[in-house]
Amino acid sequence: MAEQTKYVLDEADLPARWYNVVPDLPEPPPPPLHPGTREPVGPDDLAPLFPQALIAQEVTSERYVDIPEEVREVYRLWRPSPLFRARRLEKALGTPARIYYKYEGVSPVGSHKPNTAVPQAFYNAQEGVARLTTETGAGQWGSALAFACAQFGLECEVWQVRASYDQKPYRKLMMETFGATVHPSPSDLTESGRAILAAHPDSTGSLGIAISEAVEQAAQDPDTRYALGSVLNHVLLHQTIIGEEALKQFELAGDTPDLLVGCTGGGSNFGGLAFPFLREKLAGRMNPVIRAVEPAACPSLTRGKYAYDFGDTAGLTPLLKMHTLGHEFIPDPIHAGGLRYHGMSPLISHIYELGLIEAIAVGQQECFAAGVRFARSEGIIPAPEPAHALAACIQEALRCKETGEEKVILTALCGHAHLDLPAYGAYLAGDMVDNELSAATLEASLATLP
Ligand SMILES: *Cc1c(COP(=O)(O)O)cnc(C)c1O
């Protein structure tokens, strides 16, 4: 029989439940705190920002949450997503390792983000919310939420980091095509934005500032809620559909992963792929090493501090216990916009502290070299974010070449680069630098922790 390249599930095999890793952990993660009282936040504190169903999912101790049929109907537009065996990359590397990638670029916006945007829009619509606000960097999350809002008849208002708003007009046009309104951030529409503009009129913005603007807007209007595309427990919960499908696909392949690698911005595609495998590992059914890969310019897990910090720049959010570089940290403008966040999911941070996962940081030149190598063998041009994970895959595959080990490696190829091609242009032109974070900059930034 010919060698199989992709493992596809039938629509009937679409998982019916998301997986919550918390009850399977040896201890639960520390709770978010109210910044004023430093007491754990309650549902009332979160109600101005999120619908009740999502607040309940944020703190649930159930191992599984049913996926509503309305959400599964939208998921079927692109799910189940394919699992590929990267045979051509393996050959190009000359490695005995077997490399698999779960491809999320088949979604309507080209990334894993709609896996959570769709249920978030659904629950908000169900509770009578009229409008969602959010932030976006490069625009993957903004376009996913714009698409999801169009599915459920919600208005969508997006604050896009100024630098990306100016440099990447196609993502903005995509959001507008789905019916969203897009503002550059910082904007003069919010107090947080006006304060930044007063101090830095030429500010190119950051995800932290854009979050402040979107949160401030939602808190003021009873018909508006806020949606976050990463970091929070309910977001990682929704993304576990990736890992649940991948487990079934590995059964089809008759294989078991020895190593999982994923890129981490706020931790959602990584957690989504890894948590169902972590469940299997904790139950003693397999024993993969699980490795997070972050950019050297924004290394929250490998060089940040595990401490309570704000999720945004203005300090409007609850305090989250996470690996953070400080909420005022503005990362260098690397091309992986989705990885330029100062913090990390509290759940991923906790699991890292428990020693259940490991983390490495990679410079962007190595990532783009990996992206080009992948494109020339597998035919998919990876987004700059998953190019970080591919760099780690290739590192490992080359080690296997030395040792002769037939290691099985799995990664999430969480998006394609069709709207990020100028970044590849910069790389091919030799016009790309590695932005290493200096110890002095890091120390100054950590001094601002609340
Ligand atoms: C948003 C995004 C990321 C980073 O977010 P995570 O929550 O860490 O997954 C990574 N890759 C792509 C393609 C993204 O759109």
The ligand as an SDF file (V2000), in Angstrom:
LIG
                    3D

 15 15  0  0  0  0  0  0  0  0999 V2000
   -2.6430   34.1180   17.9080 C   0  0  0  0  0  0  0  0  0  0  0  0
   -1.7210   33.1670   17.3020 C   0  0  0  0  0  0  0  0  0  0  0  0
   -0.6970   32.5570   18.0540 C   0  0  0  0  0  0  0  0  0  0  0  0
   -0.4190   32.8580   19.4900 C   0  0  0  0  0  0  0  0  0  0  0  0
   -1.4540   32.5710   20.3650 O   0  0  0  0  0  0  0  0  0  0  0  0
   -1.5260   31.2660   21.2620 P   0  0  0  0  0  0  0  0  0  0  0  0
   -2.6240   31.5710   22.1980 O   0  0  0  0  0  0  0  0  0  0  0  0
   -0.2030   31.1320   21.9740 O   0  0  0  0  0  0  0  0  0  0  0  0
   -1.8030   30.1370   20.3690 O   0  0  0  0  0  0  0  0  0  0  0  0
    0.1110   31.6370   17.4260 C   0  0  0  0  0  0  0  0  0  0  0  0
   -0.0620   31.3300   16.1260 N   0  0  0  0  0  0  0  0  0  0  0  0
   -1.0220   31.8940   15.3730 C   0  0  0  0  0  0  0  0  0  0  0  0
   -1.1450   31.4840   13.9420 C   0  0  0  0  0  0  0  0  0  0  0  0
   -1.8860   32.8250   15.9340 C   0  0  0  0  0  0  0  0  0  0  0  0
   -2.8460   33.3690   15.1940 O   0  0  0  0  0  0  0  0  0  0  0  0
  1  2  1  0
  2  3  1  0
  2 14  2  0
  3  4  1  0
  3 10  2  0
  4  5  1  0
  5  6  1  0
  6  7  2  0
  6  8  1  0
  6  9  1  0
 10 11  1  0
 11 12  2  0
 12 13  1  0
 12 14  1  0
 14 15  1  0
M  END
$$$$
